[in-house]
Amino acid sequence: MRDKKDNATIDLPGFEPAEPMTAEAKLPPPPRVRRAPRKQEQLDLLGELGPTDSSGLPIWQNDPNLDLTGLPIWRRD
């Protein structure tokens, strides 16, 4: 349901239109200070994982304690 404009509100005391304000001289806003961008750095996320291929990713090596998805194999002893 939409609200309808209440024109009767203007007739109530205290809701008279405001008197026009005198135009005061406005100062321009101060210039914006630009911050120097933060220096980016390369993070070594892979660490020392051994030999890598041409793309920089570690070479896959078979680990008997992990399955092909890289999850640990639970063994009952």
PDB file of N, CA, C and O in Angstrom:
ATOM      1  N   MET A   1       0.839  -1.158   0.000  1.00  0.00           N
ATOM      2  CA  MET A   1       0.000   0.000   0.000  1.00  0.00           C
ATOM      3  C   MET A   1       0.899   1.241   0.000  1.00  0.00           C
ATOM      4  O   MET A   1       1.852   1.321   0.775  1.00  0.00           O
ATOM      5  N   ARG A   2       0.603   2.169  -0.839  1.00  0.00           N
ATOM      6  CA  ARG A   2       1.411   3.374  -0.932  1.00  0.00           C
ATOM      7  C   ARG A   2       0.934   4.423   0.053  1.00  0.00           C
ATOM      8  O   ARG A   2      -0.262   4.550   0.317  1.00  0.00           O
ATOM      9  N   ASP A   3       1.878   5.168   0.591  1.00  0.00           N
ATOM     10  CA  ASP A   3       1.510   6.303   1.425  1.00  0.00           C
ATOM     11  C   ASP A   3       1.100   7.452   0.525  1.00  0.00           C
ATOM     12  O   ASP A   3       1.700   7.676  -0.527  1.00  0.00           O
ATOM     13  N   LYS A   4       0.092   8.165   0.938  1.00  0.00           N
ATOM     14  CA  LYS A   4      -0.356   9.310   0.167  1.00  0.00           C
ATOM     15  C   LYS A   4       0.121  10.577   0.850  1.00  0.00           C
ATOM     16  O   LYS A   4       0.207  10.640   2.076  1.00  0.00           O
ATOM     17  N   LYS A   5       0.425  11.571   0.057  1.00  0.00           N
ATOM     18  CA  LYS A   5       0.924  12.828   0.589  1.00  0.00           C
ATOM     19  C   LYS A   5      -0.192  13.502   1.395  1.00  0.00           C
ATOM     20  O   LYS A   5      -1.341  13.573   0.960  1.00  0.00           O
ATOM     21  N   ASP A   6       0.176  13.988   2.564  1.00  0.00           N
ATOM     22  CA  ASP A   6      -0.793  14.647   3.431  1.00  0.00           C
ATOM     23  C   ASP A   6      -0.656  16.153   3.245  1.00  0.00           C
ATOM     24  O   ASP A   6       0.239  16.776   3.816  1.00  0.00           O
ATOM     25  N   ASN A   7      -1.533  16.726   2.459  1.00  0.00           N
ATOM     26  CA  ASN A   7      -1.478  18.165   2.203  1.00  0.00           C
ATOM     27  C   ASN A   7      -1.977  18.975   3.386  1.00  0.00           C
ATOM     28  O   ASN A   7      -1.696  20.171   3.462  1.00  0.00           O
ATOM     29  N   ALA A   8      -2.704  18.370   4.306  1.00  0.00           N
ATOM     30  CA  ALA A   8      -3.248  19.097   5.447  1.00  0.00           C
ATOM     31  C   ALA A   8      -2.164  19.459   6.451  1.00  0.00           C
ATOM     32  O   ALA A   8      -2.372  20.345   7.280  1.00  0.00           O
ATOM     33  N   THR A   9      -1.041  18.812   6.400  1.00  0.00           N
ATOM     34  CA  THR A   9       0.026  19.082   7.366  1.00  0.00           C
ATOM     35  C   THR A   9       0.513  20.512   7.257  1.00  0.00           C
ATOM     36  O   THR A   9       0.916  21.102   8.259  1.00  0.00           O
ATOM     37  N   ILE A  10       0.484  21.079   6.071  1.00  0.00           N
ATOM     38  CA  ILE A  10       0.976  22.436   5.879  1.00  0.00           C
ATOM     39  C   ILE A  10       0.095  23.429   6.636  1.00  0.00           C
ATOM     40  O   ILE A  10       0.578  24.500   7.004  1.00  0.00           O
ATOM     41  N   ASP A  11      -1.148  23.121   6.876  1.00  0.00           N
ATOM     42  CA  ASP A  11      -2.064  24.019   7.559  1.00  0.00           C
ATOM     43  C   ASP A  11      -1.847  24.040   9.071  1.00  0.00           C
ATOM     44  O   ASP A  11      -2.378  24.926   9.742  1.00  0.00           O
ATOM     45  N   LEU A  12      -1.106  23.120   9.620  1.00  0.00           N
ATOM     46  CA  LEU A  12      -0.909  23.062  11.062  1.00  0.00           C
ATOM     47  C   LEU A  12       0.097  24.117  11.500  1.00  0.00           C
ATOM     48  O   LEU A  12       0.979  24.494  10.728  1.00  0.00           O
ATOM     49  N   PRO A  13      -0.033  24.599  12.746  1.00  0.00           N
ATOM     50  CA  PRO A  13       0.927  25.591  13.226  1.00  0.00           C
ATOM     51  C   PRO A  13       2.319  24.971  13.344  1.00  0.00           C
ATOM     52  O   PRO A  13       2.466  23.825  13.770  1.00  0.00           O
ATOM     53  N   GLY A  14       3.321  25.730  12.968  1.00  0.00           N
ATOM     54  CA  GLY A  14       4.702  25.257  13.049  1.00  0.00           C
ATOM     55  C   GLY A  14       5.181  24.610  11.768  1.00  0.00           C
ATOM     56  O   GLY A  14       6.357  24.263  11.662  1.00  0.00           O
ATOM     57  N   PHE A  15       4.292  24.436  10.780  1.00  0.00           N
ATOM     58  CA  PHE A  15       4.673  23.833   9.520  1.00  0.00           C
ATOM     59  C   PHE A  15       4.656  24.844   8.378  1.00  0.00           C
ATOM     60  O   PHE A  15       4.468  24.479   7.218  1.00  0.00           O
ATOM     61  N   GLU A  16       4.854  26.121   8.718  1.00  0.00           N
ATOM     62  CA  GLU A  16       4.883  27.137   7.674  1.00  0.00           C
ATOM     63  C   GLU A  16       6.154  26.965   6.852  1.00  0.00           C
ATOM     64  O   GLU A  16       7.155  26.443   7.344  1.00  0.00           O
ATOM     65  N   PRO A  17       6.108  27.398   5.620  1.00  0.00           N
ATOM     66  CA  PRO A  17       7.339  27.319   4.813  1.00  0.00           C
ATOM     67  C   PRO A  17       8.429  28.190   5.433  1.00  0.00           C
ATOM     68  O   PRO A  17       8.152  29.268   5.960  1.00  0.00           O
ATOM     69  N   ALA A  18       9.621  27.731   5.366  1.00  0.00           N
ATOM     70  CA  ALA A  18      10.747  28.459   5.953  1.00  0.00           C
ATOM     71  C   ALA A  18      10.995  29.735   5.167  1.00  0.00           C
ATOM     72  O   ALA A  18      10.794  29.799   3.954  1.00  0.00           O
ATOM     73  N   GLU A  19      11.443  30.759   5.909  1.00  0.00           N
ATOM     74  CA  GLU A  19      11.774  32.013   5.247  1.00  0.00           C
ATOM     75  C   GLU A  19      13.034  31.812   4.426  1.00  0.00           C
ATOM     76  O   GLU A  19      13.919  31.056   4.826  1.00  0.00           O
ATOM     77  N   PRO A  20      13.127  32.474   3.288  1.00  0.00           N
ATOM     78  CA  PRO A  20      14.341  32.311   2.486  1.00  0.00           C
ATOM     79  C   PRO A  20      15.555  32.806   3.256  1.00  0.00           C
ATOM     80  O   PRO A  20      15.532  33.882   3.853  1.00  0.00           O
ATOM     81  N   MET A  21      16.590  32.023   3.234  1.00  0.00           N
ATOM     82  CA  MET A  21      17.809  32.366   3.965  1.00  0.00           C
ATOM     83  C   MET A  21      18.661  33.287   3.109  1.00  0.00           C
ATOM     84  O   MET A  21      18.638  33.222   1.880  1.00  0.00           O
ATOM     85  N   THR A  22      19.396  34.126   3.768  1.00  0.00           N
ATOM     86  CA  THR A  22      20.301  35.015   3.039  1.00  0.00           C
ATOM     87  C   THR A  22      21.460  34.193   2.512  1.00  0.00           C
ATOM     88  O   THR A  22      21.945  33.271   3.167  1.00  0.00           O
ATOM     89  N   ALA A  23      21.883  34.542   1.335  1.00  0.00           N
ATOM     90  CA  ALA A  23      22.988  33.809   0.714  1.00  0.00           C
ATOM     91  C   ALA A  23      24.302  34.252   1.348  1.00  0.00           C
ATOM     92  O   ALA A  23      24.746  35.384   1.158  1.00  0.00           O
ATOM     93  N   GLU A  24      24.902  33.365   2.088  1.00  0.00           N
ATOM     94  CA  GLU A  24      26.192  33.665   2.710  1.00  0.00           C
ATOM     95  C   GLU A  24      27.297  33.159   1.795  1.00  0.00           C
ATOM     96  O   GLU A  24      27.127  32.190   1.054  1.00  0.00           O
ATOM     97  N   ALA A  25      28.400  33.824   1.866  1.00  0.00           N
ATOM     98  CA  ALA A  25      29.538  33.412   1.042  1.00  0.00           C
ATOM     99  C   ALA A  25      30.068  32.084   1.581  1.00  0.00           C
ATOM    100  O   ALA A  25      30.486  31.991   2.735  1.00  0.00           O
ATOM    101  N   LYS A  26      30.044  31.071   0.735  1.00  0.00           N
ATOM    102  CA  LYS A  26      30.554  29.764   1.136  1.00  0.00           C
ATOM    103  C   LYS A  26      32.001  29.637   0.696  1.00  0.00           C
ATOM    104  O   LYS A  26      32.364  30.003  -0.422  1.00  0.00           O
ATOM    105  N   LEU A  27      32.803  29.122   1.581  1.00  0.00           N
ATOM    106  CA  LEU A  27      34.201  28.875   1.240  1.00  0.00           C
ATOM    107  C   LEU A  27      34.290  27.569   0.467  1.00  0.00           C
ATOM    108  O   LEU A  27      33.564  26.618   0.759  1.00  0.00           O
ATOM    109  N   PRO A  28      35.175  27.524  -0.514  1.00  0.00           N
ATOM    110  CA  PRO A  28      35.328  26.249  -1.227  1.00  0.00           C
ATOM    111  C   PRO A  28      35.933  25.204  -0.296  1.00  0.00           C
ATOM    112  O   PRO A  28      36.682  25.547   0.619  1.00  0.00           O
ATOM    113  N   PRO A  29      35.618  23.955  -0.518  1.00  0.00           N
ATOM    114  CA  PRO A  29      36.174  22.914   0.351  1.00  0.00           C
ATOM    115  C   PRO A  29      37.688  22.846   0.184  1.00  0.00           C
ATOM    116  O   PRO A  29      38.215  23.147  -0.887  1.00  0.00           O
ATOM    117  N   PRO A  30      38.378  22.452   1.236  1.00  0.00           N
ATOM    118  CA  PRO A  30      39.841  22.355   1.124  1.00  0.00           C
ATOM    119  C   PRO A  30      40.219  21.259   0.135  1.00  0.00           C
ATOM    120  O   PRO A  30      39.464  20.306  -0.055  1.00  0.00           O
ATOM    121  N   PRO A  31      41.378  21.391  -0.491  1.00  0.00           N
ATOM    122  CA  PRO A  31      41.783  20.361  -1.458  1.00  0.00           C
ATOM    123  C   PRO A  31      41.977  19.019  -0.762  1.00  0.00           C
ATOM    124  O   PRO A  31      42.425  18.949   0.382  1.00  0.00           O
ATOM    125  N   ARG A  32      41.629  17.959  -1.481  1.00  0.00           N
ATOM    126  CA  ARG A  32      41.756  16.615  -0.925  1.00  0.00           C
ATOM    127  C   ARG A  32      43.221  16.192  -0.908  1.00  0.00           C
ATOM    128  O   ARG A  32      43.966  16.418  -1.861  1.00  0.00           O
ATOM    129  N   VAL A  33      43.599  15.590   0.173  1.00  0.00           N
ATOM    130  CA  VAL A  33      44.973  15.114   0.313  1.00  0.00           C
ATOM    131  C   VAL A  33      45.048  13.712  -0.271  1.00  0.00           C
ATOM    132  O   VAL A  33      44.316  12.815   0.150  1.00  0.00           O
ATOM    133  N   ARG A  34      45.921  13.529  -1.226  1.00  0.00           N
ATOM    134  CA  ARG A  34      46.085  12.201  -1.825  1.00  0.00           C
ATOM    135  C   ARG A  34      47.132  11.422  -1.039  1.00  0.00           C
ATOM    136  O   ARG A  34      48.219  11.910  -0.729  1.00  0.00           O
ATOM    137  N   ARG A  35      46.753  10.207  -0.738  1.00  0.00           N
ATOM    138  CA  ARG A  35      47.691   9.329  -0.029  1.00  0.00           C
ATOM    139  C   ARG A  35      48.486   8.525  -1.043  1.00  0.00           C
ATOM    140  O   ARG A  35      47.977   8.152  -2.100  1.00  0.00           O
ATOM    141  N   ALA A  36      49.718   8.271  -0.711  1.00  0.00           N
ATOM    142  CA  ALA A  36      50.543   7.440  -1.581  1.00  0.00           C
ATOM    143  C   ALA A  36      50.046   6.001  -1.479  1.00  0.00           C
ATOM    144  O   ALA A  36      49.779   5.520  -0.377  1.00  0.00           O
ATOM    145  N   PRO A  37      49.917   5.305  -2.611  1.00  0.00           N
ATOM    146  CA  PRO A  37      49.448   3.911  -2.531  1.00  0.00           C
ATOM    147  C   PRO A  37      50.466   3.039  -1.806  1.00  0.00           C
ATOM    148  O   PRO A  37      51.674   3.272  -1.854  1.00  0.00           O
ATOM    149  N   ARG A  38      49.931   2.030  -1.136  1.00  0.00           N
ATOM    150  CA  ARG A  38      50.809   1.127  -0.402  1.00  0.00           C
ATOM    151  C   ARG A  38      51.619   0.291  -1.379  1.00  0.00           C
ATOM    152  O   ARG A  38      51.110  -0.145  -2.412  1.00  0.00           O
ATOM    153  N   LYS A  39      52.858   0.075  -1.050  1.00  0.00           N
ATOM    154  CA  LYS A  39      53.730  -0.714  -1.909  1.00  0.00           C
ATOM    155  C   LYS A  39      53.313  -2.183  -1.825  1.00  0.00           C
ATOM    156  O   LYS A  39      53.140  -2.733  -0.737  1.00  0.00           O
ATOM    157  N   GLN A  40      53.158  -2.803  -2.995  1.00  0.00           N
ATOM    158  CA  GLN A  40      52.784  -4.212  -3.025  1.00  0.00           C
ATOM    159  C   GLN A  40      54.032  -5.081  -2.931  1.00  0.00           C
ATOM    160  O   GLN A  40      55.113  -4.708  -3.386  1.00  0.00           O
ATOM    161  N   GLU A  41      53.852  -6.216  -2.345  1.00  0.00           N
ATOM    162  CA  GLU A  41      54.969  -7.151  -2.243  1.00  0.00           C
ATOM    163  C   GLU A  41      54.465  -8.554  -2.562  1.00  0.00           C
ATOM    164  O   GLU A  41      53.304  -8.882  -2.319  1.00  0.00           O
ATOM    165  N   GLN A  42      55.343  -9.363  -3.101  1.00  0.00           N
ATOM    166  CA  GLN A  42      54.995 -10.727  -3.461  1.00  0.00           C
ATOM    167  C   GLN A  42      55.133 -11.619  -2.233  1.00  0.00           C
ATOM    168  O   GLN A  42      56.188 -11.653  -1.599  1.00  0.00           O
ATOM    169  N   LEU A  43      54.071 -12.339  -1.902  1.00  0.00           N
ATOM    170  CA  LEU A  43      54.116 -13.252  -0.772  1.00  0.00           C
ATOM    171  C   LEU A  43      54.541 -14.629  -1.251  1.00  0.00           C
ATOM    172  O   LEU A  43      54.104 -15.089  -2.306  1.00  0.00           O
ATOM    173  N   ASP A  44      55.379 -15.275  -0.486  1.00  0.00           N
ATOM    174  CA  ASP A  44      55.827 -16.616  -0.827  1.00  0.00           C
ATOM    175  C   ASP A  44      54.898 -17.605  -0.125  1.00  0.00           C
ATOM    176  O   ASP A  44      55.199 -18.083   0.969  1.00  0.00           O
ATOM    177  N   LEU A  45      53.751 -17.910  -0.772  1.00  0.00           N
ATOM    178  CA  LEU A  45      52.753 -18.762  -0.147  1.00  0.00           C
ATOM    179  C   LEU A  45      53.135 -20.230  -0.162  1.00  0.00           C
ATOM    180  O   LEU A  45      52.723 -20.988   0.717  1.00  0.00           O
ATOM    181  N   LEU A  46      53.902 -20.633  -1.134  1.00  0.00           N
ATOM    182  CA  LEU A  46      54.251 -22.046  -1.235  1.00  0.00           C
ATOM    183  C   LEU A  46      55.432 -22.409  -0.355  1.00  0.00           C
ATOM    184  O   LEU A  46      55.618 -23.580  -0.023  1.00  0.00           O
ATOM    185  N   GLY A  47      56.219 -21.440   0.022  1.00  0.00           N
ATOM    186  CA  GLY A  47      57.356 -21.714   0.894  1.00  0.00           C
ATOM    187  C   GLY A  47      58.397 -22.583   0.191  1.00  0.00           C
ATOM    188  O   GLY A  47      58.539 -22.544  -1.031  1.00  0.00           O
ATOM    189  N   GLU A  48      59.098 -23.345   0.966  1.00  0.00           N
ATOM    190  CA  GLU A  48      60.126 -24.243   0.430  1.00  0.00           C
ATOM    191  C   GLU A  48      59.519 -25.627   0.245  1.00  0.00           C
ATOM    192  O   GLU A  48      59.617 -26.477   1.130  1.00  0.00           O
ATOM    193  N   LEU A  49      58.887 -25.853  -0.915  1.00  0.00           N
ATOM    194  CA  LEU A  49      58.238 -27.133  -1.168  1.00  0.00           C
ATOM    195  C   LEU A  49      59.042 -28.014  -2.103  1.00  0.00           C
ATOM    196  O   LEU A  49      58.567 -29.076  -2.508  1.00  0.00           O
ATOM    197  N   GLY A  50      60.218 -27.608  -2.446  1.00  0.00           N
ATOM    198  CA  GLY A  50      61.042 -28.435  -3.309  1.00  0.00           C
ATOM    199  C   GLY A  50      60.995 -27.964  -4.749  1.00  0.00           C
ATOM    200  O   GLY A  50      60.716 -26.794  -5.013  1.00  0.00           O
ATOM    201  N   PRO A  51      61.266 -28.869  -5.687  1.00  0.00           N
ATOM    202  CA  PRO A  51      61.342 -28.476  -7.098  1.00  0.00           C
ATOM    203  C   PRO A  51      59.981 -28.060  -7.645  1.00  0.00           C
ATOM    204  O   PRO A  51      58.942 -28.565  -7.219  1.00  0.00           O
ATOM    205  N   THR A  52      60.006 -27.131  -8.597  1.00  0.00           N
ATOM    206  CA  THR A  52      58.777 -26.637  -9.208  1.00  0.00           C
ATOM    207  C   THR A  52      58.831 -26.861 -10.715  1.00  0.00           C
ATOM    208  O   THR A  52      59.899 -27.075 -11.288  1.00  0.00           O
ATOM    209  N   ASP A  53      57.645 -26.805 -11.353  1.00  0.00           N
ATOM    210  CA  ASP A  53      57.595 -26.929 -12.806  1.00  0.00           C
ATOM    211  C   ASP A  53      57.744 -25.541 -13.434  1.00  0.00           C
ATOM    212  O   ASP A  53      58.084 -24.582 -12.740  1.00  0.00           O
ATOM    213  N   SER A  54      57.492 -25.429 -14.738  1.00  0.00           N
ATOM    214  CA  SER A  54      57.703 -24.161 -15.435  1.00  0.00           C
ATOM    215  C   SER A  54      56.714 -23.078 -14.986  1.00  0.00           C
ATOM    216  O   SER A  54      56.989 -21.892 -15.170  1.00  0.00           O
ATOM    217  N   SER A  55      55.574 -23.457 -14.402  1.00  0.00           N
ATOM    218  CA  SER A  55      54.607 -22.463 -13.943  1.00  0.00           C
ATOM    219  C   SER A  55      54.901 -21.984 -12.527  1.00  0.00           C
ATOM    220  O   SER A  55      54.271 -21.033 -12.062  1.00  0.00           O
ATOM    221  N   GLY A  56      55.831 -22.611 -11.839  1.00  0.00           N
ATOM    222  CA  GLY A  56      56.160 -22.219 -10.475  1.00  0.00           C
ATOM    223  C   GLY A  56      55.460 -23.042  -9.421  1.00  0.00           C
ATOM    224  O   GLY A  56      55.693 -22.843  -8.229  1.00  0.00           O
ATOM    225  N   LEU A  57      54.597 -23.972  -9.835  1.00  0.00           N
ATOM    226  CA  LEU A  57      53.915 -24.825  -8.873  1.00  0.00           C
ATOM    227  C   LEU A  57      54.784 -26.025  -8.527  1.00  0.00           C
ATOM    228  O   LEU A  57      55.590 -26.464  -9.347  1.00  0.00           O
ATOM    229  N   PRO A  58      54.629 -26.557  -7.325  1.00  0.00           N
ATOM    230  CA  PRO A  58      55.449 -27.714  -6.949  1.00  0.00           C
ATOM    231  C   PRO A  58      55.118 -28.938  -7.806  1.00  0.00           C
ATOM    232  O   PRO A  58      53.970 -29.145  -8.202  1.00  0.00           O
ATOM    233  N   ILE A  59      56.123 -29.724  -8.076  1.00  0.00           N
ATOM    234  CA  ILE A  59      55.940 -30.953  -8.849  1.00  0.00           C
ATOM    235  C   ILE A  59      55.261 -31.991  -7.959  1.00  0.00           C
ATOM    236  O   ILE A  59      55.633 -32.167  -6.799  1.00  0.00           O
ATOM    237  N   TRP A  60      54.235 -32.694  -8.532  1.00  0.00           N
ATOM    238  CA  TRP A  60      53.513 -33.690  -7.760  1.00  0.00           C
ATOM    239  C   TRP A  60      54.423 -34.861  -7.449  1.00  0.00           C
ATOM    240  O   TRP A  60      55.132 -35.369  -8.318  1.00  0.00           O
ATOM    241  N   GLN A  61      54.389 -35.279  -6.193  1.00  0.00           N
ATOM    242  CA  GLN A  61      55.159 -36.446  -5.767  1.00  0.00           C
ATOM    243  C   GLN A  61      54.220 -37.376  -5.019  1.00  0.00           C
ATOM    244  O   GLN A  61      53.380 -36.926  -4.239  1.00  0.00           O
ATOM    245  N   ASN A  62      54.362 -38.664  -5.255  1.00  0.00           N
ATOM    246  CA  ASN A  62      53.506 -39.641  -4.595  1.00  0.00           C
ATOM    247  C   ASN A  62      53.892 -39.767  -3.131  1.00  0.00           C
ATOM    248  O   ASN A  62      55.067 -39.925  -2.801  1.00  0.00           O
ATOM    249  N   ASP A  63      52.903 -39.698  -2.264  1.00  0.00           N
ATOM    250  CA  ASP A  63      53.111 -39.870  -0.834  1.00  0.00           C
ATOM    251  C   ASP A  63      52.218 -41.027  -0.395  1.00  0.00           C
ATOM    252  O   ASP A  63      51.002 -40.944  -0.568  1.00  0.00           O
ATOM    253  N   PRO A  64      52.763 -42.083   0.156  1.00  0.00           N
ATOM    254  CA  PRO A  64      51.949 -43.249   0.523  1.00  0.00           C
ATOM    255  C   PRO A  64      50.932 -42.946   1.630  1.00  0.00           C
ATOM    256  O   PRO A  64      49.988 -43.717   1.802  1.00  0.00           O
ATOM    257  N   ASN A  65      51.086 -41.870   2.375  1.00  0.00           N
ATOM    258  CA  ASN A  65      50.154 -41.535   3.448  1.00  0.00           C
ATOM    259  C   ASN A  65      48.987 -40.667   2.966  1.00  0.00           C
ATOM    260  O   ASN A  65      48.076 -40.379   3.742  1.00  0.00           O
ATOM    261  N   LEU A  66      49.002 -40.242   1.683  1.00  0.00           N
ATOM    262  CA  LEU A  66      47.946 -39.401   1.143  1.00  0.00           C
ATOM    263  C   LEU A  66      47.296 -40.091  -0.046  1.00  0.00           C
ATOM    264  O   LEU A  66      47.960 -40.816  -0.787  1.00  0.00           O
ATOM    265  N   ASP A  67      45.977 -39.863  -0.234  1.00  0.00           N
ATOM    266  CA  ASP A  67      45.336 -40.391  -1.428  1.00  0.00           C
ATOM    267  C   ASP A  67      45.553 -39.402  -2.580  1.00  0.00           C
ATOM    268  O   ASP A  67      46.277 -38.421  -2.410  1.00  0.00           O
ATOM    269  N   LEU A  68      44.939 -39.640  -3.750  1.00  0.00           N
ATOM    270  CA  LEU A  68      45.191 -38.799  -4.922  1.00  0.00           C
ATOM    271  C   LEU A  68      44.637 -37.388  -4.765  1.00  0.00           C
ATOM    272  O   LEU A  68      45.041 -36.488  -5.502  1.00  0.00           O
ATOM    273  N   THR A  69      43.720 -37.173  -3.821  1.00  0.00           N
ATOM    274  CA  THR A  69      43.184 -35.832  -3.600  1.00  0.00           C
ATOM    275  C   THR A  69      43.999 -35.046  -2.592  1.00  0.00           C
ATOM    276  O   THR A  69      43.743 -33.858  -2.395  1.00  0.00           O
ATOM    277  N   GLY A  70      44.978 -35.678  -1.945  1.00  0.00           N
ATOM    278  CA  GLY A  70      45.801 -35.001  -0.954  1.00  0.00           C
ATOM    279  C   GLY A  70      45.308 -35.169   0.466  1.00  0.00           C
ATOM    280  O   GLY A  70      45.869 -34.580   1.390  1.00  0.00           O
ATOM    281  N   LEU A  71      44.255 -35.974   0.659  1.00  0.00           N
ATOM    282  CA  LEU A  71      43.740 -36.215   2.002  1.00  0.00           C
ATOM    283  C   LEU A  71      44.480 -37.378   2.644  1.00  0.00           C
ATOM    284  O   LEU A  71      44.909 -38.294   1.942  1.00  0.00           O
ATOM    285  N   PRO A  72      44.638 -37.363   3.966  1.00  0.00           N
ATOM    286  CA  PRO A  72      45.363 -38.445   4.619  1.00  0.00           C
ATOM    287  C   PRO A  72      44.580 -39.759   4.568  1.00  0.00           C
ATOM    288  O   PRO A  72      43.349 -39.775   4.612  1.00  0.00           O
ATOM    289  N   ILE A  73      45.319 -40.840   4.476  1.00  0.00           N
ATOM    290  CA  ILE A  73      44.714 -42.183   4.482  1.00  0.00           C
ATOM    291  C   ILE A  73      44.747 -42.686   5.914  1.00  0.00           C
ATOM    292  O   ILE A  73      45.807 -42.769   6.534  1.00  0.00           O
ATOM    293  N   TRP A  74      43.570 -43.022   6.431  1.00  0.00           N
ATOM    294  CA  TRP A  74      43.476 -43.508   7.797  1.00  0.00           C
ATOM    295  C   TRP A  74      43.667 -45.019   7.783  1.00  0.00           C
ATOM    296  O   TRP A  74      42.980 -45.741   7.061  1.00  0.00           O
ATOM    297  N   ARG A  75      44.583 -45.466   8.570  1.00  0.00           N
ATOM    298  CA  ARG A  75      44.899 -46.900   8.639  1.00  0.00           C
ATOM    299  C   ARG A  75      44.647 -47.397  10.043  1.00  0.00           C
ATOM    300  O   ARG A  75      44.886 -46.707  11.033  1.00  0.00           O
ATOM    301  N   ARG A  76      44.148 -48.639  10.092  1.00  0.00           N
ATOM    302  CA  ARG A  76      43.974 -49.280  11.392  1.00  0.00           C
ATOM    303  C   ARG A  76      45.148 -50.222  11.618  1.00  0.00           C
ATOM    304  O   ARG A  76      45.451 -51.074  10.783  1.00  0.00           O
ATOM    305  N   ASP A  77      45.780 -50.060  12.725  1.00  0.00           N
ATOM    306  CA  ASP A  77      46.939 -50.929  13.045  1.00  0.00           C
ATOM    307  C   ASP A  77      46.564 -51.997  14.011  1.00  0.00           C
ATOM    308  O   ASP A  77      47.406 -52.811  14.389  1.00  0.00           O
TER     309      ASP A  77
END
